[in-house]
Amino acid sequence: MEDDPTSTRTRDEEALKALADELLELEGDRDLQRVIVESFETAPNPEAYSNERSGAVRDLEAVSKTIEDKKHQKRRLERRIQAARTAERHSARDAAFGEDSNMWEARNRWGAGMWFFCSKVIFFGAPKILMLLHSRAVRVSALVSKLFK
């Protein structure tokens, strides 16, 4: 079942805000872990705290990795929101100019000639085009009959 595009975009924007908040918290945790690692390095007897320091370094690396993952997730979400906005902008532009995606699909599938023909049928109306095609068909059939006599 398809979601409504506006609700999907709203949900994506809310997820983006939640990710931004989560990133702020994680960056605060990373700063705290850096302070802890630096305090173990500058302790009066750093060898006595080597186990605690290695644990703090592991925690710092884990937080840094989580931040990178969240930033990557945020970039993907931003690209998806931007793609949805671009699609909406293109559909609004196409509607303003009287084109739709089916016309573009037809142009891609059949080439510009068929698209040109379809646009002329729409612009001039079917009766005029049919008369034009009939007159050309009569001329072609007359030409063919002269060739084979």
Residue pairs with C-beta under 8 A, 6 or more apart in sequence:
5 84
5 88
8 84
9 81
9 84
9 85
12 77
12 80
12 81
12 84
13 81
15 77
16 74
16 77
16 78
16 81
19 70
19 73
19 74
19 77
20 74
22 70
23 67
23 70
23 71
23 74
26 63
26 66
26 67
26 70
27 67
29 63
30 60
30 63
30 64
30 67
33 56
33 59
33 60
33 63
34 60
36 56
36 59
36 60
37 53
37 56
37 57
37 60
40 46
40 49
40 52
40 53
40 56
41 53
43 49
46 53
91 100
91 101
94 100
94 101
94 104
103 115
103 118
103 119
106 114
106 115
106 118
107 114
107 115
120 129
121 129
